[in-house]
Amino acid sequence: MNLSRIIPIALLLACKLVVAQVNGFAKVTAISTVDLTVSQVNETNDSFEDGELVIIIQMQGASITGNTSNNTSFGQISAIQTSGLYEVARISSHTEASGVPTVITLTGPLANTYNPSASLQIVTFPTLGSPNFTTTSTITTLPWNGNIGGIVAFNVTGKLILNHSIDVSGRGFRGGNLAGNDGSGCITNTFISTSTNQHGDKGEGIFAGVYGNTGNAYVAGRAPITNGGGGGSVHNAGGGGGSNYSSGGDGGIGWSCGSSAGGMGGVSLNAYTNSSRIFMGGGGGGGQQNNSVGSAGANGGGIILIAADSIVAGTCGNFINANGANSVNAGNDGAGGAGAGGTIVLQAKGVRVNTGCSLVITANGGNGGNVNNGGTHGGGGGGGQGIIYTSFVLPVANTTVQTNNGIGGLNNNSGSATRAGSGTGPDGGGINNGVGTPLPLSIKEFTVVRYNGMNHIEWVVSAEENIDYYELLKSEDGMHWTVVTKKFAENRNTEVLYAVNDPTMSTKVYYKVLVHEKNGTSLYSQTIFITSKGKVGDVVVFPNPAKDRINISSGEEIQSVKIYTTFGNSVLEFGQNTDQIDISSLSHGYYILMITTQETIHSVDLIVE
């Protein structure tokens, strides 16, 4: 990755106490085996460079064939197609014109089939830190503009230390436009329409090519369009909320309407989403107005993709957010629908929150706009909840995880105030722990010990999937590397141990593992070294996570081992030369090992299952 283009920007933004971005984006317009033709390139915050990782993701592309009539079934999904699929790949080379990439060539063919004609984008997947990375300011992303944006994605081979938030709230699919001024009677049976003064526009979702196109026959009207909320109709009805994991809420009824003229909430995507198929939050539908005091639909939440060895909340009060935006309040007109929560994917060994601090992870739907008038008009529908995937079990202490539905806006502000619809579904239904993801696999344990004139190297991988093979590399100077051996992956859904003996007489040797995935992606492990005297450049604890016992590998003599809770309370203590420890008395959760050797004190995170 071209760090020179990221670090100065991050430092500058940190000094100004504003936000930083770490990704580059481009629209993929064609795929020919390993060649991706791109346009709409944005390299302001990171560039596409040879040898680096990228993410290919289908932003839109669902089909509504058979659901295009003017009725309540309009906009329902007939086939999800390739929408939401994504994967990690590596750049082999690229072609530029005037310094801007035009063709990006990957190291191998893509695992998924994609549709470049329906909003496909490629996003840089930078490796931050060496190996640990500490945030210097809040990280966000370019807002989705119909071609690119909406995603924060990065990899940390060591610890990701959060001293700031990561926030893509309101950066997802766009809210529908507010209708023009029209005060004619109620229209309750127009579910699709071109843009007119009588009907607010639908919010944007995973059906491509409609948003903002005023000449399109589907752009406005009460019905949703997949996860984009429907627009409010005359007279003064509210827009429907966008959806993701759960449905969006319906917009408020409108002024003096016997039945509702409000926009319908976006369609739930919970039957389609999984850790390998993810979506931005749908936009809310626009409200309808006749007094120029209505409001447009709000944007949905974006997507966060993070792979790290572990995540540490370094300072208090930080967030990982992909919330839908709240819609703006209205006067005596219709308010817009709220945006739905987006998607968060976290792949790591676990999360640790420092004592006395908290970490909040949210993908909530936004709240619909209120009507600030005593007469009943149309509040905005609440946004549906987003979804959170983690490869680990989330800690209970000091961690709040939410995927809540947004609240429908008030239809009036009188003593008998009523609300528009809320997002529909059980709050918290979009939280999924302990799942596999397409993000790069980390080596769980990596150890080396010297005996009988050989270096014995072991590495452990948990729940392999789509791994082709591993290469063990070594170096005498840490810069020039040769291949020791190649190990083909067993691809078992359990923990796998690989072991290699290297008969070397070098006084100091560095080792690392290169993981090759079947789709052509490759990723390095951390680097460790060993001297001819058997001194290892790190202390390794395994297994981790553990249940009953742990082993400690160290080239130095161990003086003591102490185990603390994340609150700083000592729970176990052991003396010299301890290489195996009984932890069966510990409850499941997150702990800190303080291992004192002859020369230093090592801090190791431990997860007890």
Helices and strands as residue ranges (DSSP letters): G 3-5, H 7-15, E 20-21, E 25-32, E 35-42, E 53-58, E 86-97, E 100-106, E 120-124, E 133-134, E 139-140, E 151-162, E 166-167, E 303-313, E 318-321, E 343-347, E 351-353, E 359-362, E 387-390, E 399-402, E 431-432, E 445-451, E 454-461, E 467-475, E 482-488, E 496-502, E 508-517, E 522-524, E 528-531, E 540-542, E 549-553, E 558-565, E 570-574, E 580-582, E 589-597, E 601-608
